[in-house]
Amino acid sequence: VEHVMSALPSNARKAFWILLQYMSENPNSKGLVFEQYLSMCTEQFAARNELRLRAFLREFRDHNLVNAITVGGNELWKIPGDVQTIQEVIATMNQLFPGRFYVHVVFVLRICEAPDEVVVRLTQKTLKLKSLSISR
């Protein structure tokens, strides 16, 4: 993983990180549906379009970092390995690229609450993480 990630552009690493996070948060999942993955990557500015994400995935697949399967007509992408393996990859990436991963978060703040309505304000923030630890 170290050599491959070091050779990839930052957007490719970010796209891999998004899949890595998903697999860590959903350990029993068969994988992430491509369309959802593409949406996540465009929201996080990792891939501008389908062509770019598919190029990243080809590179990941060539280095055995990801697998794809088709279930019910859906193309699913996943990182092979168990939860411990995924956690080890997260730790390795945090060591190699400290402070280089960003998470886009939408905060919902309640402004006022009346009996018949709730007014909310959405704010968007981009957070720079020095490291990420995921636990349940």
C-alpha positions as CSV (number, residue, x, y, z in Angstrom):
1,V,0.0,0.0,0.0
2,E,2.8,2.4,0.9
3,H,4.5,2.4,-2.5
4,V,1.3,2.6,-4.5
5,M,-0.2,5.4,-2.4
6,S,3.0,7.4,-2.5
7,A,3.0,7.2,-6.3
8,L,-0.6,8.3,-6.7
9,P,-1.9,11.8,-7.0
10,S,-3.6,13.2,-4.0
11,N,-7.1,13.0,-5.6
12,A,-6.6,9.2,-6.1
13,R,-5.5,8.8,-2.5
14,K,-8.6,10.7,-1.4
15,A,-10.8,8.5,-3.5
16,F,-9.2,5.4,-2.0
17,W,-9.6,7.0,1.5
18,I,-13.4,7.4,0.9
19,L,-13.7,3.8,0.1
20,L,-11.5,2.8,3.0
21,Q,-13.7,4.9,5.4
22,Y,-16.9,3.3,4.0
23,M,-15.5,-0.2,4.4
24,S,-14.4,0.6,8.0
25,E,-17.8,2.0,8.9
26,N,-19.7,-0.8,7.1
27,P,-17.6,-4.0,7.8
28,N,-20.4,-6.3,6.8
29,S,-21.1,-4.6,3.5
30,K,-20.5,-6.4,0.2
31,G,-19.2,-3.1,-1.1
32,L,-20.0,0.4,-2.1
33,V,-22.3,0.9,-5.1
34,F,-20.4,2.7,-7.9
35,E,-23.0,5.5,-8.3
36,Q,-22.9,6.2,-4.6
37,Y,-19.1,6.1,-4.6
38,L,-19.0,8.5,-7.5
39,S,-21.3,10.8,-5.7
40,M,-19.2,10.7,-2.5
41,C,-16.0,11.3,-4.6
42,T,-17.5,14.3,-6.4
43,E,-18.8,15.8,-3.1
44,Q,-15.3,15.4,-1.6
45,F,-13.5,16.7,-4.7
46,A,-11.7,13.5,-5.2
47,A,-13.0,12.8,-8.7
48,R,-14.7,15.3,-11.0
49,N,-16.5,12.7,-13.1
50,E,-17.0,9.0,-13.8
51,L,-14.1,8.7,-16.2
52,R,-11.6,10.0,-13.6
53,L,-13.0,7.7,-10.8
54,R,-12.8,4.7,-13.2
55,A,-9.2,5.5,-14.0
56,F,-8.4,5.6,-10.2
57,L,-10.2,2.3,-9.7
58,R,-8.3,0.7,-12.6
59,E,-5.1,1.7,-10.9
60,F,-6.3,0.4,-7.5
61,R,-7.4,-2.9,-9.1
62,D,-4.1,-3.3,-10.9
63,H,-2.3,-3.2,-7.5
64,N,-4.9,-5.5,-5.9
65,L,-6.1,-2.7,-3.6
66,V,-9.8,-3.1,-4.5
67,N,-12.2,-5.7,-5.9
68,A,-15.5,-5.3,-7.8
69,I,-18.5,-7.5,-7.9
70,T,-21.9,-7.2,-9.5
71,V,-24.9,-7.9,-7.3
72,G,-28.4,-7.4,-8.6
73,G,-27.2,-5.3,-11.5
74,N,-25.2,-3.0,-9.2
75,E,-21.4,-2.6,-9.5
76,L,-20.0,-2.9,-5.9
77,W,-16.5,-1.8,-5.0
78,K,-14.7,-2.9,-1.8
79,I,-11.3,-3.2,-0.2
80,P,-10.4,-6.8,0.3
81,G,-9.6,-8.0,3.8
82,D,-11.2,-8.0,7.2
83,V,-11.8,-5.1,9.6
84,Q,-8.3,-5.5,11.1
85,T,-6.7,-5.2,7.7
86,I,-8.7,-2.1,6.9
87,Q,-7.7,-0.6,10.2
88,E,-4.0,-1.3,9.5
89,V,-4.4,0.4,6.1
90,I,-5.9,3.4,7.8
91,A,-3.0,3.5,10.3
92,T,-0.5,3.2,7.4
93,M,-2.1,6.1,5.5
94,N,-2.2,8.3,8.6
95,Q,1.5,7.7,9.0
96,L,2.4,8.3,5.4
97,F,0.1,11.3,4.8
98,P,-0.5,13.0,8.2
99,G,-3.0,15.8,8.0
100,R,-3.8,15.3,4.4
101,F,-7.3,13.9,4.5
102,Y,-10.3,16.2,4.4
103,V,-13.8,15.4,5.4
104,H,-16.7,17.5,4.1
105,V,-19.4,17.8,6.8
106,V,-22.9,19.3,6.7
107,F,-23.9,20.6,10.1
108,V,-27.6,21.1,10.8
109,L,-28.2,23.8,13.4
110,R,-31.7,24.4,14.8
111,I,-32.5,28.1,14.7
112,C,-36.0,28.2,16.1
113,E,-38.7,25.8,16.9
114,A,-42.4,26.7,16.9
115,P,-45.3,24.3,17.4
116,D,-46.0,24.0,13.7
117,E,-42.6,24.5,12.2
118,V,-38.9,24.0,12.7
119,V,-36.5,26.3,10.9
120,V,-33.1,24.9,10.3
121,R,-29.9,26.3,8.8
122,L,-27.4,24.1,7.0
123,T,-23.8,25.1,7.1
124,Q,-21.0,23.3,5.2
125,K,-17.5,23.0,6.5
126,T,-14.4,21.2,5.3
127,L,-12.4,19.8,8.2
128,K,-8.7,18.9,7.9
129,L,-8.0,15.7,9.9
130,K,-4.6,14.9,11.3
131,S,-5.7,11.3,11.8
132,L,-8.8,9.3,11.7
133,S,-9.9,6.6,14.1
134,I,-13.2,4.9,13.6
135,S,-14.8,2.9,16.4
136,R,-18.3,1.6,17.0
